[in-house]
Amino acid sequence: MGGFWAGEREFGISISIPFLTVDFDRGNEIIGRILFAIPALLMDAVIGYLIYAFIVETYQKKQDDDISTYIEEMESKE
């Protein structure tokens, strides 16, 4: 989260095409923060989805185990 907090950041910008390279010592801070934020937020979304999928799978497995146990108990009573 340090990249999103207040404070000065230094971003360098370099544009390269054949036979020409242009370097800017100090890039625009807003553009740098946006370009940093996009992959950071995508990674957060992926991690969030993985945690959600793990919880859902674990909960459904517990329900399946409970149902299996109930069916086995009913069959043993007969």
C-alpha positions in Angstrom: 0.0 0.0 0.0 3.0 2.3 0.2 2.7 3.2 -3.4 -0.7 4.8 -2.8 0.0 6.9 0.3 0.9 10.6 0.2 4.5 11.6 -0.5 6.7 12.3 -3.4 7.5 9.6 -6.0 10.0 9.6 -8.8 8.9 8.0 -12.1 11.2 8.0 -15.1 9.8 7.8 -18.6 11.6 6.5 -21.6 10.3 6.4 -25.2 12.2 4.2 -27.7 11.6 3.8 -31.4 14.1 2.7 -34.0 16.9 5.1 -34.3 15.5 7.4 -31.5 15.4 7.2 -27.7 14.0 10.0 -25.6 14.4 9.9 -21.8 12.7 12.2 -19.4 14.4 12.4 -16.0 11.2 13.0 -14.1 8.0 11.6 -15.4 4.6 12.9 -14.5 3.8 11.7 -10.9 0.0 11.2 -11.7 0.7 9.0 -14.7 3.3 7.0 -12.7 0.8 6.4 -9.9 -1.9 5.3 -12.3 0.4 3.0 -14.2 1.5 1.5 -10.8 -2.1 1.2 -9.5 -3.5 -0.8 -12.5 -1.4 -3.9 -12.0 -1.5 -3.5 -8.2 -5.3 -3.5 -8.2 -5.4 -6.4 -10.6 -3.2 -8.5 -8.3 -5.4 -7.5 -5.3 -8.5 -8.7 -7.3 -6.8 -12.0 -8.2 -5.8 -12.6 -4.6 -9.3 -11.7 -3.4 -10.9 -14.1 -5.8 -8.5 -16.9 -4.8 -9.4 -16.4 -1.1 -13.2 -16.2 -2.0 -12.9 -19.4 -4.1 -11.1 -21.2 -1.3 -13.7 -20.3 1.3 -16.6 -21.3 -1.0 -15.0 -24.6 -1.9 -14.3 -25.4 1.8 -17.8 -24.5 2.8 -19.3 -26.6 0.0 -17.1 -29.5 0.9 -18.3 -29.3 4.5 -21.9 -29.3 3.3 -21.3 -32.3 1.1 -19.7 -34.2 4.0 -22.7 -33.3 6.3 -25.1 -34.6 3.6 -23.1 -37.8 3.1 -23.1 -38.4 6.9 -26.8 -37.8 7.1 -27.5 -40.3 4.2 -25.2 -42.9 5.8 -27.1 -42.5 9.1 -30.5 -42.9 7.3 -29.3 -46.0 5.5 -28.0 -47.6 8.7 -31.4 -47.1 10.4 -33.1 -49.2 7.7 
